[in-house]
Each structure stands twice: as structure tokens, then as C-alpha cells.
């Protein structure tokens, strides 16, 4: 397996001989930190949304009963928060390691497309849309498998 050199993945680290490049790297690192902070707000907002959706669904007559559509919309809200958490993990790993973790990115994409499949209203979408979604799921599944296999060798 290819082992990166100590500086091969240090795309935005200090120490470049050009001060302009160093300054731009500092700006990029700051931008990624800001994205991480904003993602925490998105996660908290998403949790609030899940609570609000559950409250609205459970307080609407018949009280404390959820229809199958209510359950699916709740699943969608939960999965959206979990996807936001995965994106936050991607951002923080990038900040820590200064490298994109392909396995985690592909796993996040799989989770996002899985959310889409779970909440998809098959009565309202065309067959082409369903086939395209299936193709994306297959492509991401194969990609994830290949990434895992490569990591084992």
C-alpha cells in the first residue's frame, strides 16, 4: 500500500517558502474552521427541526399516532441530521489531517442517497428517476467496496 510522505498531504500547512502562499493557506484553514462552526449550527438547527416535526405530528389529532408518511418524514429529518454530522466529521478530519478521507466521503454520500431512497415517494417520481437513483446507489456501493478493498491491501 502506498504510504504518503510526511509532507505529501500537507496542502494547507504553514512553512511554504512563498509568504503569499502561506497567507492564502491560512485563509483556507480559517474558511474550513468557519465551515465546521456553521455545520454545528446546522446540526443543532436540524435537531430542533426533528423535535418540532415530532411535536407537530404527535400533537395533531389523532394524538400520539403517526401515519406511515409521518414516520417517513421523521426518518428523513433524522437522517438529514446524521448526514450533517458525517459532513462535520469530514470537515474536522480534514482540519486535523489535511487530507480528504475518501472512505468517509463515500460513506457519507451513501448515507445521503440512502436517505433519498427511504423518503422517495414512488408515486410521484418517474421510472427514470428511480433507475438513476438505483444506478447512483450501485456506483457508490461499488466505489465504497473498492476503497475498502484497497485499504486492506
C-alpha positions in Angstrom: 0.0 0.0 0.0 1.2 3.5 -0.9 2.4 5.4 2.2 2.4 9.1 1.8 5.5 11.1 2.6 5.2 13.3 5.7 4.5 16.4 3.5 2.6 14.8 0.6 -0.8 15.6 2.1 0.1 18.9 3.8 -1.7 21.0 1.3 -2.5 23.9 3.6 0.2 23.7 6.3 2.5 26.6 7.2 6.1 26.7 6.1 5.8 27.3 2.3 8.7 29.4 1.1 6.3 31.9 -0.5 4.7 34.2 2.1 1.7 34.8 -0.3 1.0 31.1 -0.4 1.3 30.9 3.4 -1.2 33.7 3.8 -3.6 32.0 1.4 -3.2 28.7 3.2 -4.1 30.5 6.5 -7.2 31.9 4.8 -8.3 28.4 3.6 -7.7 26.9 7.1 -9.8 29.7 8.6 -12.5 29.1 6.0 -12.6 25.4 6.8 -12.9 26.2 10.6 -15.8 28.6 9.8 -17.5 25.8 7.9 -17.1 23.5 10.9 -18.7 26.0 13.2 -21.5 26.6 10.7 -22.1 22.9 10.4 -22.5 22.7 14.2 -25.3 25.3 13.9 -26.9 23.3 11.1 -26.8 20.2 13.2 -28.4 22.0 16.2 -31.0 23.5 13.9 -31.7 20.1 12.4 -32.2 18.6 15.9 -34.6 21.4 16.6 -36.4 20.6 13.4 -36.7 16.9 14.3 -38.1 17.9 17.7 -40.6 20.3 16.0 -41.7 17.8 13.4 -42.2 15.1 16.1 -44.1 17.6 18.3 -46.4 18.7 15.4 -47.1 15.1 14.2 -47.7 13.8 17.7 -49.9 16.7 18.8 -52.2 16.7 15.7 -55.3 14.5 16.1 -55.3 11.6 16.4 -52.9 12.5 19.2 -49.7 10.3 19.6 -50.4 8.4 16.4 -48.1 8.6 13.4 -49.1 7.7 9.8 -46.6 5.9 7.6 -45.9 9.2 5.8 -45.3 10.9 9.2 -42.8 8.2 10.1 -41.0 8.6 6.8 -40.8 12.3 7.1 -39.4 11.8 10.7 -36.9 9.3 9.3 -35.9 11.9 6.7 -35.4 14.6 9.3 -33.3 12.2 11.5 -31.2 11.1 8.5 -30.6 14.7 7.5 -29.1 15.4 10.9 -26.9 12.3 10.7 -25.7 13.3 7.3 -24.8 16.8 8.7 -22.9 15.1 11.5 -21.0 13.0 8.9 -20.2 16.1 7.0 -18.9 17.7 10.2 -16.7 14.7 10.8 -15.4 15.1 7.2 -14.6 18.7 7.9 -12.9 18.1 11.3 -10.8 15.2 9.9 -9.7 17.5 7.0 -8.7 20.1 9.6 -6.8 17.5 11.6 -5.2 15.5 8.9 -5.2 18.0 5.9 -6.3 15.1 3.7 -9.7 14.1 2.3 -10.7 10.7 3.7 -12.3 9.1 0.6 -13.9 6.2 2.5 -15.7 8.6 4.8 -16.8 10.9 2.0 -18.2 7.9 0.0 -19.9 6.6 3.2 -21.5 10.0 3.7 -22.7 10.0 0.1 -24.1 6.5 0.6 -26.0 7.7 3.6 -27.3 10.7 1.7 -28.6 8.7 -1.2 -30.0 6.1 1.2 -32.0 8.9 2.9 -33.3 9.8 -0.6 -34.3 6.2 -1.2 -36.1 6.0 2.1 -38.1 9.1 1.7 -38.7 8.8 -2.0 -42.4 8.9 -3.0 -42.5 6.4 -5.7 -46.0 7.5 -6.8 -44.6 11.0 -7.7 -41.4 10.2 -9.5 -40.7 8.7 -12.9 -39.2 5.3 -13.5 -36.2 7.1 -15.0 -35.6 8.9 -11.7 -35.8 5.6 -9.8 -33.4 3.9 -12.2 -31.0 6.8 -12.0 -31.1 6.7 -8.2 -30.5 2.9 -8.3 -27.5 3.5 -10.5 -26.1 6.0 -8.1 -26.6 3.6 -5.2 -24.8 0.8 -7.1 -22.0 3.1 -8.2 -21.4 4.4 -4.6 -21.7 0.8 -3.3 -19.0 -0.4 -5.7 -16.8 2.6 -5.0 -17.1 2.0 -1.3 -16.2 -1.7 -1.7 -13.2 -0.8 -3.9 -12.0 1.8 -1.4 -12.3 -0.7 1.5 -10.6 -3.4 -0.6 -7.7 -1.1 -1.5 -7.3 -0.2 2.2 -6.9 -3.9 3.1 -4.0 -4.4 0.6 
